[in-house]
Every structure is written in C-alpha cells, then in structure tokens.
C-alpha cells in the first residue's frame, strides 16, 4: 500500500471471458470502499495475456459494470497500451542488478519441473542463470526478478491477518517474456505504484501472488 489522504482503489479484470460473480464482488467492494471514504475508484484492464484477451471480453466486462451501476473515476486503463512503461522499469531493474536475463528454454524448464516433482520437492526455478556473467542480448531470453533467498515476506492482510511466506520458497519470477511482453505480477506492481493505489482489495485466490508483489515494491 502507498500513503494517500483518501483511498484509491482499483478493479483490474483480465478480459479472457465474461465478468463472473467473483469479479463483480471484487469490483463492488473496491467501488463501495472508495465511495464510503470519499476516494477514487480506478478501472484497469489487465490484458497482457495476448492469447486469451479479447475485445469482446473487454466490451462485456465494461457493459456488465455499467449494468451494475459501478462507475469508475479514472480509466479504463489498458496494460497492453503501457508496454513502454513496463519495459523501462525492467531495464532499470537490470541496470541495478535486481533482475537478470534467463536463457533456459521451455523444454529445459519443463524438465527441471518434472525432476522436482519426481523428487517430491516444490517445482521452483533453480536459479541456473541467476549469477551468470553478462551474456548475448540477442540470444532468446526472459528476464527474471532477483528475489531474496533468505528471510521471510509478511503480508498484513486485513481479513486473514499476518500471513508469512518464506523467501526460499519464492523463486525468481519472470517479469519479461521472450517476446518482450511483461508479465501480470510485474505490471500490477508498476501500475499500482504509478496510479497511487492505497488499498488492494482482491479475491482470495490472489493471496499467493501478494508476497512476490511486495518484494517487487
């Protein structure tokens, strides 16, 4: 969260289908909290998944929100139109040593995952490329965030209370794909920071994403 004199909340649907009841509930809570405290409600469309995002889904979501009379104060913003913002932040993290290129191919990563599952361990990225010297930028690669390997990350959730995650179990997530497109967890943090979101009200299924986003903050 960021400090703000009045709340700034956001509803950030992924346009891969119709607005479902869980999404409507999340939108309603964000909308009502902002209205109750004289704040701002933001609509942000998280359409970084090019394969699943469709214009028809975007239109359906907006139409559903209008039917529910959930009116936004800012937006709608579209992540697909903000790629240059995200790439600039990725490049900054690379310069600062907080991110690194990963040259592992999909088959290699799948083999590592299969081996971990066969051994009964959690299938997390093993850091093969984490400490490699600077490589060939023309070689296909993703970019990973360099997360801490010790300590813990605490989520102070207003509903669930204090939730603790061990950093050793959080692998270095990909923030930029091989094709140069940014990933969901990274875009969320950049947007929430830039849009000065003060309260993140999201579904329970996103609790697992939260420690990674805190580390990126």
SELUMDREN-428856 format. One record per residue (C-alpha): residue number from 0; x, y, z. Coordinates in steps of 0.2 Angstrom, whole numbers, padded with zeros to 4 digits, always signed. Layout:
<pts>
+-----+-------+-------+-------+
| pos |  east | north |    up |
+-----+-------+-------+-------+
| NUM |     X |     Y |     Z |
...
+-----+-------+-------+-------+
</pts>
This chain:
<pts>
+-----+-------+-------+-------+
| pos |  east | north |    up |
+-----+-------+-------+-------+
|   0 | +0000 | +0000 | +0000 |
|   1 | +0005 | +0018 | -0003 |
|   2 | +0001 | +0033 | +0009 |
|   3 | -0014 | +0043 | +0002 |
|   4 | -0025 | +0056 | +0011 |
|   5 | -0040 | +0047 | +0003 |
|   6 | -0042 | +0029 | -0003 |
|   7 | -0038 | +0025 | -0021 |
|   8 | -0044 | +0008 | -0025 |
|   9 | -0044 | -0002 | -0042 |
|  10 | -0053 | -0016 | -0051 |
|  11 | -0042 | -0024 | -0063 |
|  12 | -0050 | -0038 | -0073 |
|  13 | -0042 | -0049 | -0085 |
|  14 | -0053 | -0049 | -0101 |
|  15 | -0052 | -0068 | -0105 |
|  16 | -0071 | -0070 | -0103 |
|  17 | -0087 | -0063 | -0096 |
|  18 | -0087 | -0054 | -0079 |
|  19 | -0091 | -0068 | -0066 |
|  20 | -0099 | -0066 | -0049 |
|  21 | -0082 | -0066 | -0040 |
|  22 | -0076 | -0052 | -0051 |
|  23 | -0092 | -0042 | -0049 |
|  24 | -0090 | -0044 | -0030 |
|  25 | -0072 | -0038 | -0030 |
|  26 | -0077 | -0023 | -0041 |
|  27 | -0091 | -0019 | -0029 |
|  28 | -0080 | -0019 | -0013 |
|  29 | -0067 | -0008 | -0021 |
|  30 | -0081 | +0004 | -0028 |
|  31 | -0090 | +0005 | -0011 |
|  32 | -0074 | +0007 | -0001 |
|  33 | -0069 | +0022 | -0012 |
|  34 | -0086 | +0030 | -0011 |
|  35 | -0088 | +0027 | +0008 |
|  36 | -0072 | +0037 | +0011 |
|  37 | -0073 | +0050 | -0002 |
|  38 | -0059 | +0041 | -0013 |
|  39 | -0056 | +0037 | -0031 |
|  40 | -0061 | +0021 | -0039 |
|  41 | -0050 | +0015 | -0054 |
|  42 | -0054 | +0003 | -0068 |
|  43 | -0039 | -0005 | -0076 |
|  44 | -0040 | -0019 | -0089 |
|  45 | -0025 | -0031 | -0087 |
|  46 | -0024 | -0038 | -0105 |
|  47 | -0006 | -0043 | -0105 |
|  48 | -0011 | -0061 | -0110 |
|  49 | -0012 | -0058 | -0129 |
|  50 | -0018 | -0076 | -0132 |
|  51 | -0033 | -0075 | -0120 |
|  52 | -0038 | -0057 | -0120 |
|  53 | -0051 | -0052 | -0132 |
|  54 | -0060 | -0035 | -0137 |
|  55 | -0077 | -0044 | -0135 |
|  56 | -0072 | -0049 | -0117 |
|  57 | -0067 | -0031 | -0113 |
|  58 | -0084 | -0024 | -0120 |
|  59 | -0093 | -0037 | -0110 |
|  60 | -0085 | -0033 | -0094 |
|  61 | -0087 | -0014 | -0096 |
|  62 | -0106 | -0017 | -0101 |
|  63 | -0108 | -0028 | -0085 |
|  64 | -0100 | -0014 | -0074 |
|  65 | -0112 | -0001 | -0081 |
|  66 | -0127 | -0013 | -0079 |
|  67 | -0122 | -0015 | -0061 |
|  68 | -0120 | +0004 | -0059 |
|  69 | -0102 | +0003 | -0054 |
|  70 | -0095 | +0019 | -0060 |
|  71 | -0076 | +0022 | -0061 |
|  72 | -0067 | +0039 | -0058 |
|  73 | -0052 | +0035 | -0068 |
|  74 | -0049 | +0024 | -0083 |
|  75 | -0051 | +0012 | -0091 |
|  76 | -0033 | +0010 | -0092 |
|  77 | -0026 | -0004 | -0103 |
|  78 | -0010 | -0013 | -0099 |
|  79 | -0007 | -0018 | -0117 |
|  80 | -0005 | +0001 | -0121 |
|  81 | +0008 | +0004 | -0107 |
|  82 | +0021 | -0009 | -0113 |
|  83 | +0035 | +0005 | -0114 |
|  84 | +0032 | +0010 | -0096 |
|  85 | +0035 | -0008 | -0090 |
|  86 | +0050 | -0011 | -0101 |
|  87 | +0058 | +0004 | -0095 |
|  88 | +0056 | -0002 | -0077 |
|  89 | +0063 | -0019 | -0082 |
|  90 | +0078 | -0011 | -0089 |
|  91 | +0080 | -0001 | -0073 |
|  92 | +0080 | -0017 | -0063 |
|  93 | +0093 | -0025 | -0075 |
|  94 | +0104 | -0010 | -0073 |
|  95 | +0103 | -0010 | -0054 |
|  96 | +0106 | -0029 | -0053 |
|  97 | +0089 | -0033 | -0047 |
|  98 | +0084 | -0043 | -0062 |
|  99 | +0094 | -0054 | -0074 |
| 100 | +0092 | -0062 | -0091 |
| 101 | +0087 | -0081 | -0091 |
| 102 | +0092 | -0091 | -0106 |
| 103 | +0083 | -0108 | -0100 |
| 104 | +0072 | -0114 | -0114 |
| 105 | +0054 | -0120 | -0111 |
| 106 | +0059 | -0139 | -0113 |
| 107 | +0073 | -0136 | -0100 |
| 108 | +0062 | -0128 | -0088 |
| 109 | +0049 | -0142 | -0090 |
| 110 | +0062 | -0155 | -0087 |
| 111 | +0068 | -0146 | -0071 |
| 112 | +0049 | -0146 | -0065 |
| 113 | +0047 | -0164 | -0069 |
| 114 | +0063 | -0169 | -0060 |
| 115 | +0057 | -0158 | -0044 |
| 116 | +0040 | -0166 | -0044 |
| 117 | +0048 | -0184 | -0046 |
| 118 | +0059 | -0180 | -0031 |
| 119 | +0044 | -0174 | -0021 |
| 120 | +0050 | -0156 | -0020 |
| 121 | +0042 | -0140 | -0024 |
| 122 | +0045 | -0136 | -0043 |
| 123 | +0053 | -0119 | -0041 |
| 124 | +0066 | -0111 | -0053 |
| 125 | +0083 | -0117 | -0048 |
| 126 | +0092 | -0101 | -0052 |
| 127 | +0103 | -0108 | -0066 |
| 128 | +0105 | -0091 | -0074 |
| 129 | +0105 | -0080 | -0058 |
| 130 | +0123 | -0077 | -0057 |
| 131 | +0129 | -0079 | -0075 |
| 132 | +0141 | -0066 | -0082 |
| 133 | +0133 | -0054 | -0095 |
| 134 | +0128 | -0064 | -0110 |
| 135 | +0122 | -0061 | -0128 |
| 136 | +0107 | -0049 | -0128 |
| 137 | +0102 | -0056 | -0145 |
| 138 | +0101 | -0073 | -0138 |
| 139 | +0082 | -0078 | -0134 |
| 140 | +0079 | -0075 | -0115 |
| 141 | +0067 | -0070 | -0102 |
| 142 | +0070 | -0058 | -0088 |
| 143 | +0068 | -0063 | -0070 |
| 144 | +0067 | -0053 | -0054 |
| 145 | +0081 | -0057 | -0042 |
| 146 | +0072 | -0061 | -0026 |
| 147 | +0080 | -0063 | -0009 |
| 148 | +0084 | -0081 | -0004 |
| 149 | +0083 | -0080 | +0014 |
| 150 | +0071 | -0072 | +0027 |
| 151 | +0053 | -0070 | +0025 |
| 152 | +0040 | -0059 | +0017 |
| 153 | +0025 | -0054 | +0028 |
| 154 | +0008 | -0050 | +0021 |
| 155 | -0003 | -0040 | +0034 |
| 156 | -0020 | -0044 | +0027 |
| 157 | -0035 | -0035 | +0034 |
| 158 | -0045 | -0051 | +0033 |
| 159 | -0033 | -0065 | +0036 |
| 160 | -0021 | -0056 | +0047 |
| 161 | -0002 | -0059 | +0047 |
| 162 | +0002 | -0071 | +0033 |
| 163 | +0021 | -0077 | +0032 |
| 164 | +0030 | -0083 | +0017 |
| 165 | +0047 | -0090 | +0017 |
| 166 | +0058 | -0081 | +0003 |
| 167 | +0067 | -0098 | +0000 |
| 168 | +0051 | -0104 | -0007 |
| 169 | +0048 | -0090 | -0019 |
| 170 | +0058 | -0092 | -0035 |
| 171 | +0064 | -0079 | -0046 |
| 172 | +0048 | -0075 | -0056 |
| 173 | +0049 | -0070 | -0075 |
| 174 | +0044 | -0051 | -0077 |
| 175 | +0048 | -0050 | -0096 |
| 176 | +0044 | -0064 | -0108 |
| 177 | +0055 | -0070 | -0123 |
| 178 | +0044 | -0060 | -0135 |
| 179 | +0047 | -0044 | -0125 |
| 180 | +0030 | -0043 | -0116 |
| 181 | +0029 | -0040 | -0097 |
| 182 | +0020 | -0052 | -0086 |
| 183 | +0005 | -0050 | -0075 |
| 184 | +0013 | -0049 | -0057 |
| 185 | +0026 | -0036 | -0063 |
| 186 | +0013 | -0025 | -0072 |
| 187 | +0002 | -0025 | -0057 |
| 188 | +0015 | -0018 | -0046 |
| 189 | +0021 | -0004 | -0058 |
| 190 | +0003 | +0001 | -0061 |
| 191 | -0002 | +0001 | -0043 |
| 192 | +0013 | +0012 | -0038 |
| 193 | +0011 | +0024 | -0053 |
| 194 | -0008 | +0025 | -0050 |
| 195 | -0005 | +0028 | -0031 |
| 196 | -0017 | +0014 | -0026 |
| 197 | -0019 | +0014 | -0007 |
| 198 | -0029 | -0002 | -0004 |
| 199 | -0028 | -0018 | -0014 |
| 200 | -0045 | -0027 | -0012 |
| 201 | -0044 | -0043 | -0022 |
| 202 | -0050 | -0061 | -0022 |
| 203 | -0043 | -0074 | -0010 |
| 204 | -0035 | -0083 | -0025 |
| 205 | -0023 | -0068 | -0027 |
| 206 | -0016 | -0070 | -0009 |
| 207 | -0002 | -0082 | -0016 |
| 208 | +0003 | -0068 | -0028 |
| 209 | +0005 | -0055 | -0014 |
| 210 | +0022 | -0059 | -0007 |
| 211 | +0030 | -0058 | -0024 |
| 212 | +0022 | -0041 | -0027 |
| 213 | +0028 | -0035 | -0010 |
| 214 | +0046 | -0040 | -0015 |
| 215 | +0044 | -0030 | -0031 |
| 216 | +0038 | -0015 | -0022 |
+-----+-------+-------+-------+
</pts>
